[in-house]
Amino acid sequence: MRALAIRFGSILEKGLGSAFYCWVREPTEGGSERFRLEDPEKFWRISRDERRYTEFALARYARPPGLITLSLRSRETFRYGVFQLNARLPDWGPEGPMLWFGFEAEDLFGGGVAHFMLQGGTLRAFAGAWPTPVALKLPAPGDFAANRHAYTVKIHRNLVLWFIDYKVVAAVALVDSERPLALHEGEPYSVGVTQLRPSSSLAVLIDIDGGPVDREWVWDDLHPWGIRVLEGDERPNLALKLYRYGSEEPLEGPLRGPAVSHPIPGAGSEVEVALAVDAGGVIRVEACSLDGRWFELEELELRAGKPLRWRARVGAPFIRAAVEPKAESRVELAEAYVS
């Protein structure tokens, strides 16, 4: 099987058009709209002069006045993909256009998406397919316009993961269900369930879309070496420290009463939960229903000072661990492994 990638050494040799095609959407005099193909190098301008290592003096992606949408799409498509962007994001204010980056089907969302979307200073994770992809507000850095961060999307068979600076900020279970579910938005990471799984053949997109069309919208920090796109893995390989539900507080540490972990991705994956409490107690493994309710899968005894490992292939979108200590105690170990 041919390994897929977008290689920017090749782009510097052959031009942007060797890896991306470009289309724009513009208003017409009759009040309608028109799509047309364009040269990507008219909009993503890259100099050969370095400002510093891997940074060019000019690395500018701009939608000129008169366009509704500016879209770069990769010529390659990816079944299980890794998209990573290291950049400062633009601060276009509350009235600015949307910036999309990540993976999307060629049929304008109908076949599905798995990408970031920035608008009005809010960063979201989008996944699924129209008419109702799930959209989750992300716990994002407040300095995204001033400093560079690494934004990553990883698509697996039943799961999409979003990372900022290599920390998980969202997990979405890819299933075909009756309706999408936004189970939690915010710290430590957002979680949701799609209604329709995206296509198994997704291209990379970098779009500036919507907003006022009478002015230029510029993204000034899009360097070629800041983007990595690679063929990914069918199965995830994720190791998580467990947090208290909806909190940045780790589950490990003092435990003065019952505590519930933040949701752990399942969706057909092998999940292992490792817990150790110095005073012993009980752990209930709970699964999430498609309408956001939780129900018990199994109850297990926690022996004082002895690690417990629970492992199973999980069909539910997410599971969590509810810990009830025998007395005031300390959680010495609280981790999960998804594969």
Secondary structure, 3 states (H helix, E strand, C coil): CCCCEECHHHHHHHCHHHCEEEEEEEECCCCCEEEEEECHHHCEEECCCEEECCEECCEEEEECCCCCEEEEEEEEEECCEEEEEEECCCCCCCCCCEEEEEEECCCCCCCCEEEEEEECCEEEEEEECCCCCEEEECCCCCCCCCCCEEEEEEECCCEEEEEECCEEEEEEECCCCCCCEEEECCCCCEEEECCCCCCCCEEEEEEEECCCCCCCEEECCCCHHHEEEEECCCCCCEEEECEECCCCCECCEEECCCEEECCEECCCEEEEEEEEECCCEEEEEEEECCCCCEEEEEEEEECCCCCEEEEEEECCCEEEEEEEECCCEEEEEEEEEEC
